[in-house]
């Protein structure tokens, strides 16, 4: 089925609800490509080819088993609709924006190749209820003058900002599956961009006391903009 799956809305994460409400096994049952985080906001999740990696706050990646838990993840069963090459030196987000036919559709993205000027981040493990905007101030950033690997994630329409990160949201894993993180910026040296359009979104609503009693109705777009620009 052409559908993205969200384990929870992003507004819950913004509010500091970091309890794992789904397992990695649950997530991989819904899709083989995607991203997210881990219980207690313990690093960045990268899902590729039906396997999941955790990138810690030192930028080191390790594969995790199905028992690991997550408060937020988004995945899709990836089958590319289009695959394109872009000119060397093109900014990653600009390249994606130039290829999507409509900003009102959800897309899964996989970019394979060599990147330059790559900056990624990860965050340290947190206590619950620390707002994500505050956590972003503690993030560790990592720079790669040149790196070969894979970027994966989603383009989400702006009108879905309360459930997922609007615009480009990508995580990186290097070719040796040893380092990675949440993409902040970078350029393409030589890469192919594969896109899959997703006309359906399935989302779970966690049955936890914290989620059921949280006030998640605020406009989150400004907060997400700050988080994406930190570092």
N, C-alpha and C positions, 0 to 999 in steps of 0.2 A: 504494500500500500504506500502511496506517495504521501507520507505524513511525517512531520517532525513530532517528537515526543518530549515533553517537559515534565520533569519529576516534581516541580513546584514552580510557582511564579517568582520572578526575580525580586519582586517587592518584599517577599518574605526574607530573602537573603539581605537586602538592604536594611531590614529591621533587626538584623543580628540573630535570625533564627537559623542556627548552624547545626542543629541536631540532624543526624542522618536519618532520613525518612524512607530511603530506598537503598538497595544494595547494588553493587556493580553488576551482579548477575541479573537483577531486574532490568537495569539500564540496557545491558547488552541484548536482552530479549526483545528490545524495542528498536534497536538500530545498531549499525556497525561503524558509524562515524559520528563524532561529536565532541563535546567538551562539557566542563562543569568544574566542580570542586569537591572536596571531601569533608567528612564530619569535622566539626570545629574549624572549618575553613582552612584545613590543613593541606595547603598546596593547590596546584592547578591540575585538572583532569584533562587528558588527551585520549580520545577514543579513535583508533585507526584499525581497519580490517578486523573488527570484532574483538579487539584487545584493548585494555585500558592501562594507561600509565599515570603515575602521580609524580608531579614535578614539585620538589620541596623548595623551601625559601633560600636554598643555595643554588637553585637552578638545576639540580641533579634529578634525573628521571629514573624511575623504577617501575616495572610492571607490577600490577596488583591483581589479587585474585578476586573471585566473585563475592567474597564475604565483606569486602571493604564497603563502607557506607557513604552516602552522599546526601546533602540537603538540597542540592540543585545540580541538575544535569540536563542537557539537551542533546538528543541523538536523532539520527535518521538512517534508514536502510539505503545507503548511497548507491545510486546508479546515475552516472553522468548523462545529462541531456546534451551538453555542449562541452567541448574542450578547445581552448584557444591558447596561442602563444602571444606574448605581449613584448613590445620593444624593451631592450635592456635599459635600466635606469628608471623605469616607471615605478612610481610609488605604489605600494601594494593596495591600499584602499582605493586609490584613483583607478588602478587597473580593474578592480572588481566593479566599481561604480560605472565604468565605461562599458562593461559587458552585460550587466543585468538589463533586461528589456523593460522592466517596470519596477519602480520603487515601492509598489503596493503589494508585491508578492514576497513570500518567504523563500529563501534559497539555501540549500546546503552547498558548502564550498570545500574543495580540496585543491591545494596548490602544491605541486611537486617541483623541486628544482633547487637553484642556487640563489641565495639572497645576499644583499649587502647592506651595511648600515643597520643591521637588525637590532632592535631593542625590545626585550621582553621582560616580564616581571613575574614574581610570585610573592606570596604573603606568608607570614608565620602563623602557626596554630593559634587560635583565639579562644578566649572564654566567650560563652554565649552572651548575646545582647549588646556586644560592641558594634555600633552601627558601621556598615561597610565603608561609608565615607571616611570614618576615623581610621579604620583598618588600612585603607589605601595609603595613608600617610606613613605607615610602617613598612611598606612594600620594599623588597629588594629588586633592583633592576640589573639586567645583564646585557652586555653589548657584544655583538658579533660583527667584526669587520666584514667577514664573509662566512656563510654557513650553508651547507647543503642539508636539505631535509624536507619536511612536510608541514604546511599550515592547513588546519582544518577548522571548520566552524560554520557560521551562518551569517547571512544578511537578513535582518529583520526589519519590517516596515515600522516607521515611527509611531504609528497608531497602536502598536503592540508594546509600548514601552513599559507598561506595568507588569508584563509577563515575561519579557526577554529583553536583552540588551539591544536597543535599536541600532540600525546600521550594521557595520562590520564588527563581528566578534569572532576572533580567531585565536587559536592556541598553536604553538610551534613545538615540533619534536624533531631533533636532528636525525641525520641518516643512520647514525649508530645507536639511536634510541637511548642516549645517555644524558642529553641536556634538552631544556626547553623552557616553556613559559607562555604567559598571556602576551599576545602581541601588542606593543605600543606603537611602533613605527618601523619602517624599513622600505627597501626598494628591491625590485626584482632584477637579478642579473641575467638569469636564463631559467624560465619556468613555464609550465603549462597550468592553466587555470581551468578546472572542471567544475561545472555548475549543475545542480539539480533543482528544478523548481518544485515547491512543496505547497500544493493547494489546500492542504489540511493540516491542522495543528491539534494534537491530543495532549491534554495536560492533566496531571494528577493533582488533587488537592489533599495535602497531608492531613491525616486524622490524628493530630497531636493537640494537646491542650494549648501549647504556645501558639500554634497556627490558628486554631479556632477562636482564640481570644485576642489576637493581634489586630491592630488598626492598620490595614494595608491599603486604605483608600486614597492615600495622597498621590499627588502628581510626582512621579519619580524621575522624570526626564532630566531635570537640572542636576540631580544628584548623580545620575549615571554619566552625564557629561563630565563632571568633575573627576569621577573615578577613572574614566577612560583616559583622562589627560594627566593624571598624577604621574610624577617621575619624568 
